[in-house]
Amino acid sequence: MKFRVERDVLAEAVTWVARGLPARPPVPVLAGLLLVADDEGSLTLSAFDYEVSARITVPADVAESGQVLVLGRLLADISRNLPAKPIDVDADGTKVNVACGSSRFSLREMPVGDYPTLPSAPDGSGTIAGDLFTQAVAQVAVAADKGDTLPILTGVRMEIEGDRMTLLATDRYRLAMRELAWSPASPEASHVALVPARQLSDTAKALGASGSVQLALGHGSDGLIGFEAGQRRATTRLLDGEYPKVTSIFPTSVETEAVIETAALEEAVKRVALVAERNTPVLLRFTDGQVDIEAGTGDDAQASEAVEATLTGPEIQIAFNPQFLLDGLHAVGTGWSRLSFTQPSRPAVLSGQAEADGEADTSYRYVLMPVRFAQ
């Protein structure tokens, strides 16, 4: 195999494919990245660890077709640090030689015959705008469980009915749900999938710069979801199990609502939370015209700050895990935030709105469980 490729083209392609390679692969060959050069002038780079696959095709000047397997992370590091000149790659059966300018590298060939066959994605189910998909996934994935006590909660539940998509995630302490429109291949499209949150986030970020992303959620597709944007293709194995029916957490009534400038509240909570020891909450006292934010008790360090707020309904004080509150404020993505309450001991709902006196945008809702604040 022998080909020449532009440095930026190879560096970007290798970095994208290698991003999902396991740091500690159960089998050494899974640390490899497969390069396939064909006579039509294209180079395809692939990676697969039995859970996630990634594949990209880029143009190359191919002198001799063939395929090789090399350590993916090493090739990514090398290609990113080479000078801005064309890269020549050739394989002689035992070594893969990489030359760029006066730089020379010789990499060990890994056994291609031991490498698993990449999975085929199911048929395309529809498309969605790349920037919208990236934003929606980020808004929801923040609430997915980061531990492994309940593996099913580490996923994002994706439900599709016609041209509506609903993303949902919870770690039992907060819940995030985003509803959005997409373009299904069939108006009768109906799918439910539980996608690992970390892999979904990584893929959405990597593909979001594209104009549109094609999703593939075919029935009987060996438990996979596929993503495609331009020459980039990826698959992720779905989680098994029945996701709990958590939408009942959403309050059915509202007693008090407060509208606050998102950035002002976010910055104030960050400052006050500096004195909040691990797993201790911040207290929010909502009164007419403002919210007072407090943290720290007893002889420990204490902090407080006030932020303007428009209150509708009775005054209320409620305490939250500060990081969970900050995650929601960061995810809401609008200039103003609306907090809706029933009681200090009941879940609160955070949503966004474009203007201080505008209507709430309920396409994204972030539910926070309150915590006890020791006086």
DRENDOPA-693294 format. One record per residue (C-alpha): residue number from 1; residue in three letters; x, y, z. Coordinates in steps of 0.5 Angstrom, whole numbers. Each point is the difference from the previous one (the first is absolute). Last residue first. Layout:
R,NUM,ALA,X,Y,Z
...
This chain:
R,375,GLN,-60,52,118
R,374,ALA,2,-7,-3
R,373,PHE,-3,1,-8
R,372,ARG,-4,-7,-2
R,371,VAL,0,-1,-7
R,370,PRO,-4,2,-6
R,369,MET,-1,-5,-6
R,368,LEU,1,4,-6
R,367,VAL,-4,-1,-7
R,366,TYR,3,3,-6
R,365,ARG,-5,1,-6
R,364,TYR,2,2,-7
R,363,SER,-6,0,-5
R,362,THR,-3,4,5
R,361,ASP,2,7,-2
R,360,ALA,-3,5,5
R,359,GLU,-4,6,-3
R,358,GLY,3,7,0
R,357,ASP,1,5,5
R,356,ALA,7,-1,2
R,355,GLU,1,-2,-8
R,354,ALA,3,-6,-3
R,353,GLN,-3,-5,5
R,352,GLY,3,-6,3
R,351,SER,-2,-6,5
R,350,LEU,1,-2,7
R,349,VAL,-5,-5,3
R,348,ALA,0,0,8
R,347,PRO,-1,-7,3
R,346,ARG,-3,0,7
R,345,SER,2,1,7
R,344,PRO,0,8,-1
R,343,GLN,-7,-1,-2
R,342,THR,-3,1,-7
R,341,PHE,5,4,-4
R,340,SER,2,2,-7
R,339,LEU,7,4,-2
R,338,ARG,0,4,-6
R,337,SER,7,1,-4
R,336,TRP,2,6,-4
R,335,GLY,5,1,-5
R,334,THR,-1,-7,-3
R,333,GLY,4,-6,-1
R,332,VAL,-3,-4,6
R,331,ALA,6,-4,0
R,330,HIS,4,4,4
R,329,LEU,-5,2,5
R,328,GLY,-2,-8,1
R,327,ASP,8,-2,1
R,326,LEU,0,6,5
R,325,LEU,-6,-3,4
R,324,PHE,3,-7,0
R,323,GLN,7,3,3
R,322,PRO,-4,4,5
R,321,ASN,-3,-6,3
R,320,PHE,-7,4,2
R,319,ALA,-4,4,5
R,318,ILE,-6,3,0
R,317,GLN,-3,6,3
R,316,ILE,-7,3,-2
R,315,GLU,-4,6,-1
R,314,PRO,-7,-1,-2
R,313,GLY,-2,1,-8
R,312,THR,3,3,-5
R,311,LEU,7,3,1
R,310,THR,5,4,-5
R,309,ALA,7,-1,2
R,308,GLU,6,5,2
R,307,VAL,6,-4,3
R,306,ALA,2,0,7
R,305,GLU,7,-3,3
R,304,SER,2,-4,6
R,303,ALA,6,-3,2
R,302,GLN,2,-4,7
R,301,ALA,6,-3,2
R,300,ASP,-1,-5,5
R,299,ASP,-1,1,8
R,298,GLY,-8,-1,-2
R,297,THR,-2,-1,-7
R,296,GLY,2,1,-7
R,295,ALA,-4,2,-6
R,294,GLU,-5,6,-2
R,293,ILE,-3,3,-6
R,292,ASP,-5,5,1
R,291,VAL,-5,1,-6
R,290,GLN,-3,6,-1
R,289,GLY,-6,5,-2
R,288,ASP,-6,-3,5
R,287,THR,4,-6,4
R,286,PHE,3,-6,-3
R,285,ARG,5,-3,6
R,284,LEU,5,-5,-4
R,283,LEU,4,-4,5
R,282,VAL,7,-3,-3
R,281,PRO,1,-8,2
R,280,THR,5,-4,3
R,279,ASN,3,-6,-4
R,278,ARG,7,2,0
R,277,GLU,1,7,5
R,276,ALA,-4,6,-3
R,275,VAL,5,6,1
R,274,LEU,1,1,-7
R,273,ALA,-7,-1,-2
R,272,VAL,-2,7,2
R,271,ARG,5,2,-6
R,270,LYS,-3,-5,-5
R,269,VAL,-7,1,2
R,268,ALA,1,7,-2
R,267,GLU,3,-1,-6
R,266,GLU,-6,-5,-2
R,265,LEU,-5,5,2
R,264,ALA,3,6,-4
R,263,ALA,1,-4,-6
R,262,THR,-8,-3,0
R,261,GLU,-3,7,1
R,260,ILE,-6,-2,5
R,259,VAL,-7,-2,0
R,258,ALA,-3,-3,6
R,257,GLU,-7,-4,0
R,256,THR,-4,-2,6
R,255,GLU,-5,-5,1
R,254,VAL,0,-4,-6
R,253,SER,-4,-7,-1
R,252,THR,1,-7,-3
R,251,PRO,7,0,2
R,250,PHE,5,-4,-5
R,249,ILE,2,-6,4
R,248,SER,-5,-4,-4
R,247,THR,5,0,-6
R,246,VAL,4,-5,4
R,245,LYS,-3,-7,-3
R,244,PRO,7,-4,1
R,243,TYR,3,-2,-6
R,242,GLU,-1,-7,-2
R,241,GLY,7,-4,-2
R,240,ASP,6,0,-5
R,239,LEU,4,5,-1
R,238,LEU,1,2,-8
R,237,ARG,7,-2,-3
R,236,THR,3,7,-4
R,235,THR,1,1,-7
R,234,ALA,4,5,-4
R,233,ARG,1,3,-7
R,232,ARG,3,6,-2
R,231,GLN,1,1,-8
R,230,GLY,-6,5,0
R,229,ALA,-4,-1,7
R,228,GLU,-2,-7,2
R,227,PHE,-2,-3,7
R,226,GLY,-2,-7,1
R,225,ILE,-4,-3,6
R,224,LEU,1,-7,2
R,223,GLY,-3,-6,3
R,222,ASP,1,-5,-5
R,221,SER,-4,4,-5
R,220,GLY,-7,-4,1
R,219,HIS,-4,7,-1
R,218,GLY,4,5,-3
R,217,LEU,3,6,3
R,216,ALA,4,4,-4
R,215,LEU,1,7,1
R,214,GLN,2,5,-6
R,213,VAL,4,7,3
R,212,SER,-1,6,-4
R,211,GLY,4,6,-2
R,210,SER,6,-2,4
R,209,ALA,3,3,6
R,208,GLY,-4,-5,4
R,207,LEU,4,-6,-2
R,206,ALA,6,0,5
R,205,LYS,-5,3,6
R,204,ALA,-5,-5,-2
R,203,THR,4,-6,0
R,202,ASP,4,2,7
R,201,SER,-7,1,3
R,200,LEU,-3,-6,-2
R,199,GLN,6,-4,2
R,198,ARG,-1,3,7
R,197,ALA,-7,-1,1
R,196,PRO,-1,-7,-2
R,195,VAL,-6,-1,-5
R,194,LEU,-6,-2,2
R,193,ALA,-5,-1,-6
R,192,VAL,-7,1,-1
R,191,HIS,-2,0,-8
R,190,SER,-7,2,-4
R,189,ALA,1,3,-7
R,188,GLU,-7,0,-3
R,187,PRO,1,7,-4
R,186,SER,6,-4,-3
R,185,ALA,7,2,-1
R,184,PRO,-1,4,6
R,183,SER,2,8,0
R,182,TRP,1,2,7
R,181,ALA,-3,5,5
R,180,LEU,1,0,7
R,179,GLU,-1,-2,7
R,178,ARG,5,1,6
R,177,MET,0,-3,7
R,176,ALA,4,0,6
R,175,LEU,-1,-3,6
R,174,ARG,4,1,7
R,173,TYR,2,-4,6
R,172,ARG,-2,-7,-3
R,171,ASP,5,0,-5
R,170,THR,-4,2,-5
R,169,ALA,-1,1,-8
R,168,LEU,-5,1,-5
R,167,LEU,0,2,-8
R,166,THR,-6,1,-3
R,165,MET,0,0,-8
R,164,ARG,-7,2,-4
R,163,ASP,0,-1,-8
R,162,GLY,-4,-7,1
R,161,GLU,1,-2,7
R,160,ILE,7,-1,2
R,159,GLU,2,-2,7
R,158,MET,8,1,2
R,157,ARG,1,-2,7
R,156,VAL,7,3,2
R,155,GLY,4,-6,4
R,154,THR,4,0,6
R,153,LEU,-6,-1,4
R,152,ILE,0,-7,-3
R,151,PRO,6,-2,3
R,150,LEU,-3,1,7
R,149,THR,6,0,5
R,148,ASP,5,1,-5
R,147,GLY,1,8,1
R,146,LYS,-1,6,-4
R,145,ASP,-7,0,0
R,144,ALA,-3,4,-6
R,143,ALA,-2,7,2
R,142,VAL,5,4,-5
R,141,ALA,-2,-5,-5
R,140,VAL,-7,4,-1
R,139,GLN,3,7,-2
R,138,ALA,6,-2,-4
R,137,VAL,-4,-5,-4
R,136,ALA,-5,6,-2
R,135,GLN,6,4,-2
R,134,THR,3,-5,-4
R,133,PHE,-6,-2,-4
R,132,LEU,-2,8,-1
R,131,ASP,7,1,-3
R,130,GLY,0,-6,-4
R,129,ALA,-7,1,-3
R,128,ILE,-4,-6,0
R,127,THR,-1,-6,-5
R,126,GLY,-4,-6,-1
R,125,SER,0,-8,2
R,124,GLY,6,-2,-4
R,123,ASP,0,-7,-1
R,122,PRO,4,-4,5
R,121,ALA,8,1,1
R,120,SER,4,-5,-2
R,119,PRO,5,-3,5
R,118,LEU,8,0,-1
R,117,THR,3,-6,-1
R,116,PRO,5,-2,6
R,115,TYR,7,1,0
R,114,ASP,4,-7,0
R,113,GLY,2,0,-7
R,112,VAL,2,7,0
R,111,PRO,6,-2,4
R,110,MET,3,6,3
R,109,GLU,6,4,-4
R,108,ARG,5,3,4
R,107,LEU,1,7,-1
R,106,SER,6,4,-4
R,105,PHE,0,7,1
R,104,ARG,4,5,-5
R,103,SER,0,8,1
R,102,SER,4,3,-6
R,101,GLY,-6,3,-3
R,100,CYS,-5,-5,2
R,99,ALA,1,-8,0
R,98,VAL,-4,-5,3
R,97,ASN,3,-8,-1
R,96,VAL,-5,-5,2
R,95,LYS,4,-6,2
R,94,THR,0,-8,-1
R,93,GLY,-3,-1,-7
R,92,ASP,3,6,-3
R,91,ALA,-5,5,1
R,90,ASP,0,7,-3
R,89,VAL,-2,7,2
R,88,ASP,2,7,-3
R,87,ILE,-2,6,4
R,86,PRO,-1,7,-4
R,85,LYS,2,6,4
R,84,ALA,-2,4,6
R,83,PRO,5,-3,5
R,82,LEU,-2,-6,4
R,81,ASN,-2,0,7
R,80,ARG,-8,-1,-1
R,79,SER,2,-6,-5
R,78,ILE,5,-3,6
R,77,ASP,-5,0,5
R,76,ALA,-6,-3,-4
R,75,LEU,5,-5,-2
R,74,LEU,2,-2,7
R,73,ARG,-8,0,2
R,72,GLY,-1,-5,-6
R,71,LEU,5,-5,1
R,70,VAL,1,-3,-7
R,69,LEU,-5,-4,-5
R,68,VAL,2,-1,-7
R,67,GLN,-4,0,-6
R,66,GLY,2,0,-8
R,65,SER,0,4,-6
R,64,GLU,6,3,-3
R,63,ALA,2,7,-3
R,62,VAL,-6,3,4
R,61,ASP,-1,7,0
R,60,ALA,-5,1,5
R,59,PRO,-7,3,1
R,58,VAL,-3,-2,7
R,57,THR,-5,-5,2
R,56,ILE,-2,0,8
R,55,ARG,-2,-6,4
R,54,ALA,-2,-1,8
R,53,SER,-2,-6,4
R,52,VAL,-2,0,7
R,51,GLU,-2,-6,4
R,50,TYR,4,-6,-3
R,49,ASP,6,5,0
R,48,PHE,0,2,-7
R,47,ALA,5,5,-4
R,46,SER,0,2,-7
R,45,LEU,4,4,-5
R,44,THR,-2,0,-7
R,43,LEU,5,3,-6
R,42,SER,-3,2,-6
R,41,GLY,3,0,-7
R,40,GLU,-3,-5,-4
R,39,ASP,5,-5,0
R,38,ASP,-2,-1,8
R,37,ALA,4,2,6
R,36,VAL,-3,-4,7
R,35,LEU,3,3,6
R,34,LEU,-2,-4,7
R,33,LEU,1,3,6
R,32,GLY,2,-5,6
R,31,ALA,-1,1,7
R,30,LEU,-5,-6,-1
R,29,VAL,6,-5,-2
R,28,PRO,3,0,7
R,27,VAL,-7,-3,3
R,26,PRO,-3,2,6
R,25,PRO,2,7,-2
R,24,ARG,2,5,5
R,23,ALA,0,7,-2
R,22,PRO,-6,-2,-5
R,21,LEU,0,3,-7
R,20,GLY,-6,5,0
R,19,ARG,4,6,-2
R,18,ALA,4,-4,-5
R,17,VAL,-5,1,-6
R,16,TRP,0,8,1
R,15,THR,7,1,1
R,14,VAL,2,-5,-6
R,13,ALA,-4,4,-5
R,12,GLU,2,7,3
R,11,ALA,7,-2,0
R,10,LEU,0,-3,-7
R,9,VAL,-4,6,-3
R,8,ASP,5,5,3
R,7,ARG,6,-4,-3
R,6,GLU,-2,0,-7
R,5,VAL,0,-8,-2
R,4,ARG,5,-4,-4
R,3,PHE,-1,-7,-1
R,2,LYS,4,-7,0
R,1,MET,-3,-7,2
